[in-house]
Amino acid sequence: MNVIWRTLLVMWNARRRLRKEGRLASTEVGRVRVTTLPTDLDVLRHMNNGRYLSLFDLGRWDLLVRTGMSGAMKRHGWYAVVSSETVTFRKSLELWQRFDVESRLLGHDDKAIYLEHRAVVDGEIYAKAIVRARMLKRSGGTLSHQELFAAIGRPEGLPDVEQWVHEWAAASALPPTRADAPSTWS
């Protein structure tokens, strides 16, 4: 439950920073300062591997608010869902350790937006995640990039998504929701 309070606090701070500092360019890196709490730990007394993804959501919320995307999404009844994500761990985060969640938009393809999140301590990467998110409409259906960019502007200077990210997305994809997806083990 503590992640909901952290999320609300991050969103409040992001709105305050948006008013004070202006929009964050979509190619810039967003940073959120986080502390490892007792509720983030596993039985080995370091941050639980699943908690990283929950805390990386904080960086995503900060980025959505500070780039102005969340305002457009709310006005138009759009929302984002994570369709795939992968995380790689390098070092453990310990109790009460402060770290930054760094987040940036990697780019997009015809169906999804790609982001990168990092857990960083004193400039050193402890963990990194790649996230593939799809934009949907509350009224039903998928939001096209043309609609999205018409509302928020096309990000200038956005690099092409690296080939390995496309390969990862294809390799980790499941069948569409309307297709059969039986659980059979080979």
Secondary structure as GFF3:
##gff-version 3
##sequence-region A 1 186
A	DSSP	alpha_helix	2	21	.	.	.	ID=ss1
A	DSSP	beta_strand	30	35	.	.	.	ID=ss2
A	DSSP	three_ten_helix	38	40	.	.	.	ID=ss3
A	DSSP	alpha_helix	49	66	.	.	.	ID=ss4
A	DSSP	alpha_helix	69	76	.	.	.	ID=ss5
A	DSSP	beta_strand	78	89	.	.	.	ID=ss6
A	DSSP	beta_strand	98	108	.	.	.	ID=ss7
A	DSSP	beta_strand	113	121	.	.	.	ID=ss8
A	DSSP	beta_strand	124	137	.	.	.	ID=ss9
A	DSSP	alpha_helix	145	152	.	.	.	ID=ss10
A	DSSP	alpha_helix	163	172	.	.	.	ID=ss11
###
